[in-house]
Amino acid sequence: MDFDLSEEQEMLKRGIRDFVAKELPKAYVRELDETVDFPPQDLWDKLAEIGVFAAAVPQEYGGLGLKLLDNMVIIEELARASTAVAMAVGTVTGFGARTILELGTEEHKGELLPRIARGELRFALGLTEPAGGTDILGAISTYAAQDGEAFTVNGQKIFITAAHVADYIITVVITDRQAAKRSRALSILLVDAHSPGITIRPIPKLGVHACGANYVFYDDVRVPEENLLGTLNNGWYHLLTVLNPERIGVAALSLGIAQAAFDDALEYAKQRCAFGKPIGQFQAIQHYLADMATEIELARNLIYKCAWLCDQGKPYHVEATMAKMVASEAAFKAASNGMEILGGYGYTMECDMQRYLRDAKQEMFAPISNEMSRNFIAQCFGLPRSY
């Protein structure tokens, strides 16, 4: 059993870390958090230049053909500097590249994947609706009527990350209202975000400011039939190819937050003095840091295992849910403990610890709440459904 990253993966980690040190210094990330709702174009272009988007695209389509584990290393390192930048990248590599690769036609792949690799396209996933997030089957009402040439979509989505800058919104819709089971009634459409009938409205939120969330309204939006992803009425089952890797991605993003909070708290504990000695010498502070370090290590091992299972073609749905739950809670606890260690400084807006706390909170309920994660895990071990 080998827990080491390969030499190439270590090089990848160092390369992203060097990029972050140069292009995402703390002062700049604070500025992004305060002033923008998506990473600016110049930063986006630099991310494309170092192959961040190409990493998720196979070589035959102009990408680097890296594995999921490699991509999680990238997300983790980006998130140590900026949750928002890591999340923005994930909307392209996860919602865009992976969905097109798994569900798109050869025409879709040939047209879109090379552009994704070059950083030319942005994506959003239109899944969550106002009636509920985790209860996809019960909450969804957005409907697409088919007339032989196109689908006509009507409905509303909510909390859709990056919809306001997306070129395409991968939209989950009902396509068969008469189906005996809702799981046999859904389809996935590749919707041009600039289509007539689409209205997008931002949603102000507590954290991850530089990667905005939105309402998306569909009013008689026409989508060509060839933009069906996967097969008609099998969208529920196709979603698993998107949602399970998304949970690993959110876990890696949470891990980056947790590591950043730990790094800042550790540095402060070594430098800050009280009663004639560094506060890191006090047992209470040491226990905070020891717990943070342990939970980070546990989360990292679980995340890397999940990504490895996916790369090996092995089942990983239970482990992905575990990883998302463990990592998001580790991130929030690390940021909370970090604020305790920093005291009043941690509560100020000029300190990054408060941003870690705000950003970490989102990962605890998205894309699935940790309460529902626990329900799902228990169900997978043979216990009856609790919902």
N, C-alpha and C positions, 0 to 999 in steps of 0.2 A: 504494500500500500504506500503510494507516493503522494505526499502532501505538498511537494515543491512545485512552483511554477517552472515551466521550461525556461531555457535560456532566452528564447525568443519572447516569451511572455514577460520575463523580467525586463528585457530591453523595451518592450512596449510600455510597461508600467513607468520605467524611468523617463521614456520619451514624453509621455503625457504629463508626468510630474514636472519635467523641465518646461513644457509648454505652459502649464498652469502658473508656474513661478514667474514666467515672463509676461504672459498675457492676461492673467487673472489675479493680480495682486489684491490684497485685502481692500485697499482704498477704492479700487476700481469696482470690485464686486459690491461694496456698499453703495457706490454710485448707481450701479445697475439696479439694485434693489429699490432705490429711491426714485429713479427717473424713467425707467422703461418697463414695457410690458412684454418684451421679447428681446433676446440677444441681438445687438445691432449688426448690420450687414458686414462691417469690417471684421468683427470677431467671427461671424459665421464663415466668411471667406477663409480666415486663418484656420478654422477648424477643418474646413474642406481640404485645405492645402496639406495638412498633416495626415489626412486619410481617415478621419473620424467617421465620416459617412460611408466611405468606401469599405470600411471594415466589415459591414454587414452584407455586402453585395458580393456574389460569386465572381470569380475572376473572368468567367466567360461573358459577363455583362459589364466589365470595366471596373470591378471592385477588387478588394484584396482577399476576399474569400476566407476571412477569419472565422473562428468558431464562436459559439455563444460565450464561452468562458473568457475569451479574449475581449469580447465586447463588454462583458461585465467588469473586467479590469479597467477599461476605458471609463465606463460610467462611474465607478467608484472613485477614481482619481479626479475626474471632473467635479464630482459632488463634494469632494473635500474642500474645493474652492467655492463652488457655487451650485447649490441645488437646482436653481433655475436653468443654468446652462446645461447641466446634466439631463434635466427633464426635457428640455427643448431638443437636445440631440436624440433622446429616446423616442420622441414622437416620430422622428424620421426613420431611425434604424429599426425601431420596434413596430410601430403602426404602419410605416411606409414599406421599408424594404422587406421585412419578414412577411407581411400580409401579401404583398405582390408576388413574392417568391413562392409562397405556399399556395395561394389561391388564384393568382392571376393567369390569364392566357399567355401564350407565347408572344402575342402582340403586346400585351401589357408589359411583360418582362423586357422585351426588346426595346420598347419605347421609354419606359419609366426607370428601370433599374440603373442604366448608365447615368441618367440625370440625377438620380438619388446619390450615386457614388460621387458625383461632382459637386454635390451640395446645392443643386439648382432647384430642388423641390422641397416643399414642406407639407406635412400631413397632420391630420387630426382624426381621432376615432369618435364617431358620433354614436354612442351607445346609451349612456345614462339619460333617463327621462325624469321629469318632475315627480312622477308618482313613485319613484324608487330607483335605487342604484343597484344594490345587491340582488334584489328580486327582479332580474331581467325579464323573465317570462311573464311574471304577473304585472309588471309595470309598463311594459312597452305598448305603445299605441300608434306610433308613427307607421303609416301605411303607404305602400307603393302599389298602385294599380297598373296592370300591364295591358297594353293595347296592341301588341304585336310588333311594334317598332321601338317602344320605349316604356319606361316606368314613369309614372307620375307620383311624386312623393309629397305627402302632407303630414305635418306633425311638428314636434318640438323636442329638442334635446337640451340638456343642462350640464353645467360643469365640464364643458368640452375644452380641454387644454389645447391651446394654439390654433383654435378654429379661426381666430381673427387674422392670422397670417398664413393660413393653409392654402395651398393650391388645390388640394383634394381633401375631402372629408369622407373617410370610409364609414358608411352609414348603415346601421343595422335596422331593418324594417320588417314589418309584417307583409307577406305577399300572398298569404292564403288565410282569409278570415274564417273559412269553413273547416279548417283542419281540426281533427278530433283532439289533437294535442298541440299546444302552442310550440313545443319543441320541433314540430314538423311544419311550422308556418313561417319561419324567419328566413330572410335572405340578406346578403351583404352586397351593397352597391358602392362603386367608386364614383363619388359625386364631385364634379367640378365645383369648387367652393365659390366660384364667381358666376354660377348659373343664375339666370333670372328666377326670382322667387325665394332666394335665400337671404335671410336677414340675420346678422350676427350682432349680439350686444354683450359687452364685457360685464363680468361679475367681479366687483371689488372683493378681495379676500385678505385674510390675515397674513399669510406667508407666501413664499415662492412668488414674489411680486413680478420678477422679470421673466415669468412664463405664465401668461394670463389664462384664465378660464372664462368661458362664455356661454351664453344662451345661443342656440341655433334654431331658427324658425324656418320651416319648409312650407312654402305656399305654392302648390302646383308646380313643383320643380321637376323638369323633364330630364331623365337620365337615359341615355341610349342603352338598349338591351345588351350590347356588347360590354357594358361596364358592370355586368353582374360578375361578382367574384365568387368562385366556387360554383356550386350547383343550386338551382332554385329550391327554396324551402328547406335547405339543409344548413342554413346559416348558424343555427345554434351549435351544431357539431363542429362547424368550421371555426367558430369563435375560439375554441380551445387552443388552436394553433397560434392565437394572438394573446389570449388572456393568461395562459400559464407562463410563457416567457415574460409577459409584462410583470407578473408577480416577482419573478427573479430580478427583473430590472429595478423595480421599486425597492426590493431588498438591497441591491447593490448601491442604489442611490442613498438609502437610509444608512448604510454602512459608511459611506463617505461623510455624511453629516456627523455620525457618532465619532468617527476618527478625528474629524476636525475639532469637535467639542473637547475630546480627550486631549488632543495636542495643545490646545489653548489653555485648558485647565492645568495641565501638567507644567507647562512653562510658567504660568502665573504662580503655582504652588512653590516652585523653586525660587522665584524671585521676590515674592511678597514676604515681608518680614513682620512679625508681631510678637510682642513679649521677648524680643531679643533673638529671635531665630526664624528661619523660613517656615511659613505655615505648612509646607509639605512635611515638616517633621512631626506635626501633630497627628495622632492616631486617627482621629475622625476624618481628616483630609485624606490620609493614606487609604482608609477603607473606601471612601468615595472613588478614588482613582483605581484601586484594585478591582472593585466591582465593575467599573466602566471598562477596564482593559479586558477582563474576563469575558464580559458579554460581547464585546467587539470581536474577540477571538472566536467565540462560539458562533456568532452570526457569520463571520467570514468563512469558516469551515463549512457551514451549512449551505451558504450561497454558492461557493465554488463546487461543492458536491452536486448541487442541483444543476448547475450549468454543465458540469461534466456528464451527468446522466442524460441531459438533453442532447449533448454532442454525440453521445454513444448510442442514441436511439432507444434509450431505456425509459420506462415510465418514471415520471418525476412530478406528477401533479400534486401529490400529498406533500412532498418535500418542498415544492415551490411555495405552497401555502404556509408551511411552517417557517420557511426562510423569511417570507414577507412579514409575518407576525413577529418573529424573534428580532429581526433587524430593525423594524420600525419602533418597537418598544425599547430596544437598546439605544436607538438614536434619541428618542424623547427623554429617556432616563439620563443619558450622558449629558444632554443639554441642560436638563433640570439640575443635575448634580453640579454641572459646570457653573451654573448661576449661583449655587450655594457656595462654591469655592471662591468665586470672584466677588461675591457679596454685592455691594452697591454698584460696582463697576459693571457687573454682568447685567444689571437692569437698565443700563443706559443705552441709548440708541447708537452711540459711537463705538460700542463694543459689539463684537460679532456673536457673542453667546446668545443674546436675545433673538437674533435671526435664526440661529440653529434651532432654538426652541420652537419658533413660529413655523419654520420649514418642516421640522420633524413631525409636527402635529398632523399635517396633511397626509403623511404616509401611513398613519395609524388607521385611517378609515378609507383610503383610496389605494387601489381600485376596489378593494373589498374590506369591510370593517374587520377588525381583529376579533370581535365577538363572533361574526359569521365565519371567520377563518377557523376558530375553535370548533364551531358546530360542524363544519365540513370535515375537519380532521377526525373528529370523533366518529362521524358517520362512515368515514372510510375504514374504520376499524370494526365495523359491524354493528354499531349502536344505531337505534332508530332515529329518524330525522326529528329534530327538535323544532322545526318550523314548518 
